[in-house]
Amino acid sequence: MTPEQCKAARALAGMSQQELAIAAEVAVATLAAFEQGKRTPYKRTLGAMQAALEARGVAFTPDGVRTNG
């Protein structure tokens, strides 16, 4: 997942950074730094963020993100 995909997925899911951080059990600062391109989180952290977004109906594709439904 890229920072751009993360931002787009959050928008599609209607989630704030804080909501995603809580759902993925990561720090808001980690998520914000990732979306700003300032930091690449650990693989497990990215996986947790992606899983939280997918639980909200977002699907990740090679070309971006879309909602399921």
N, C-alpha and C positions, 0 to 999 in steps of 0.2 A: 504494500500500500504506500502510495506517495503522499506527501503533505497535501497536494491538491485534491487527491481522491478522498482523503480524510475529511477535508473541509466540505467537499461536495456531498459526501455520504452523510455527514452530520446535518447538512441543510435538508437533504432528502428525508432523513429520519426525524427532522424537527427537533434536534437535540442541541443544547448549548454545550460549550466546552465542559462546564461543570457537570452536566448530566452524563456526558460520555465518560468523563474521568471517574465518576462514581460507579457507573455501570461496569467499567473495565478495571476498576480498582487500581487506578494510576493517579499520580499527582496532576493537578490542573496545570502546573508549571511545565511538566513533561509534555503534556499534550499541546500546550500553547507553543512551546519551543519547537516541537516537531512541525506543527502547522506553519510556523514562520520560517521553516527551513534552517533553523539554528542548531538543531540536534537530531540525531537519528537514535531513537530508543532501541533498547535491547529487542531481539527477535520475539521473545515471549511477551513483551509489552505491546509490540505491534499486533501480535496475534490476539491478545486480549481486547485491544481496541477494535480490531476487525470483527472479532466474534460478537462483541457488544452491538456493533452496527448491524451485523447480519441478523442478530436476534430481533432487530427492529425492522427487518424486511428489506435491507439493502443488499444488493448483489454486486460483487466486484468482478469486473470483466477486464480483459486486456486493454480495452479502449476507455475505460473509466468506471463509472458506477451507474447502477440503475436500481429502481425499486422492484421488488417482486410483487406483482399484483396489479 
